[in-house]
Amino acid sequence: MIIYNVTVKVDADAADAWVKWMKTEHMADVMSTGLFIDCRLCRLLEQDEAEGVTYAAQYMLDSIDQYNTYIDKHAQHMREKGFRLFGAKFAAFRTVMEIV
């Protein structure tokens, strides 16, 4: 199993709206690609929140080929939606992991 992890630091003043968007729209859009088998949104604890609140969105896939399909066909469009809504109110970095 593959986990596509997106760690995001969101400005405190935008965090509630960002979480609502993630839970009601963005994660549903990602799942609607048909490539993922599950997802979850986590808030990181014991973090310095002076510069924002940190979250990890995790999306599970059966194979690296499905991940590559997502990146090739969907990722850019999905990322652009977030930038249109939240602009510079967040910073993200992505990792791909395999459960062993």
C-alpha positions as CSV (number, residue, x, y, z in Angstrom):
1,M,0.0,0.0,0.0
2,I,1.1,3.5,-0.8
3,I,0.5,6.6,1.3
4,Y,0.6,10.0,-0.4
5,N,1.1,12.5,2.4
6,V,0.7,16.2,2.1
7,T,1.9,18.2,5.1
8,V,0.5,21.7,5.2
9,K,1.1,24.7,7.5
10,V,-1.9,27.0,7.3
11,D,-2.0,30.6,8.7
12,A,-4.0,30.6,11.9
13,D,-6.5,33.0,10.6
14,A,-7.3,30.7,7.6
15,A,-7.1,27.4,9.4
16,D,-10.8,26.9,10.1
17,A,-11.8,27.7,6.5
18,W,-9.1,25.6,5.1
19,V,-10.1,22.5,7.2
20,K,-13.7,23.0,6.2
21,W,-12.7,23.2,2.5
22,M,-10.5,20.1,2.9
23,K,-13.2,18.0,4.6
24,T,-16.2,19.1,2.4
25,E,-14.6,19.6,-1.0
26,H,-10.9,18.9,-1.7
27,M,-10.6,15.5,-0.2
28,A,-13.9,14.4,-1.9
29,D,-12.5,15.7,-5.2
30,V,-9.3,13.7,-4.7
31,M,-11.3,10.5,-3.8
32,S,-13.6,11.0,-6.9
33,T,-10.6,10.3,-9.2
34,G,-11.2,6.7,-8.3
35,L,-7.5,6.1,-7.6
36,F,-7.5,6.2,-3.8
37,I,-8.9,3.7,-1.4
38,D,-9.0,5.9,1.8
39,C,-8.0,9.3,3.1
40,R,-7.7,11.1,6.4
41,L,-6.9,14.6,7.7
42,C,-4.7,14.9,10.9
43,R,-3.7,17.9,12.9
44,L,-0.1,17.7,14.1
45,L,0.2,18.1,17.9
46,E,3.1,19.4,20.0
47,Q,4.0,21.8,17.2
48,D,5.0,25.5,17.5
49,E,1.9,27.2,16.0
50,A,3.3,30.7,16.1
51,E,3.5,30.6,12.3
52,G,0.4,28.6,11.7
53,V,-1.3,25.3,12.3
54,T,0.1,22.1,10.7
55,Y,-1.9,19.3,9.2
56,A,-1.2,16.1,7.3
57,A,-3.6,14.9,4.6
58,Q,-3.0,11.3,3.9
59,Y,-4.4,9.5,0.9
60,M,-4.0,5.7,0.5
61,L,-3.5,3.9,-2.8
62,D,-3.0,0.2,-3.8
63,S,0.0,1.0,-6.1
64,I,2.7,3.4,-7.1
65,D,1.2,3.3,-10.6
66,Q,-2.0,4.8,-9.3
67,Y,0.0,7.5,-7.5
68,N,1.8,8.3,-10.8
69,T,-1.6,8.5,-12.6
70,Y,-2.8,11.0,-10.0
71,I,0.3,13.1,-10.3
72,D,0.1,13.1,-14.2
73,K,-3.6,13.6,-14.6
74,H,-5.0,15.4,-11.6
75,A,-2.5,16.9,-9.1
76,Q,-1.9,20.2,-10.9
77,H,-5.6,21.0,-11.2
78,M,-6.2,20.0,-7.5
79,R,-3.3,22.2,-6.3
80,E,-4.5,25.2,-8.4
81,K,-7.9,25.1,-6.6
82,G,-6.2,25.5,-3.2
83,F,-4.0,28.4,-4.4
84,R,-7.0,30.2,-5.8
85,L,-8.9,29.9,-2.5
86,F,-6.0,30.4,0.0
87,G,-3.1,31.9,-1.9
88,A,-0.1,32.5,0.3
89,K,-2.1,31.5,3.5
90,F,-0.5,28.0,3.4
91,A,2.7,26.1,2.5
92,A,2.8,22.4,1.6
93,F,5.3,19.7,1.1
94,R,4.6,16.2,-0.2
95,T,6.0,12.7,0.6
96,V,5.2,9.3,-0.8
97,M,5.5,6.3,1.5
98,E,5.1,2.5,1.2
99,I,3.8,0.5,4.0
100,V,6.2,-2.4,4.6
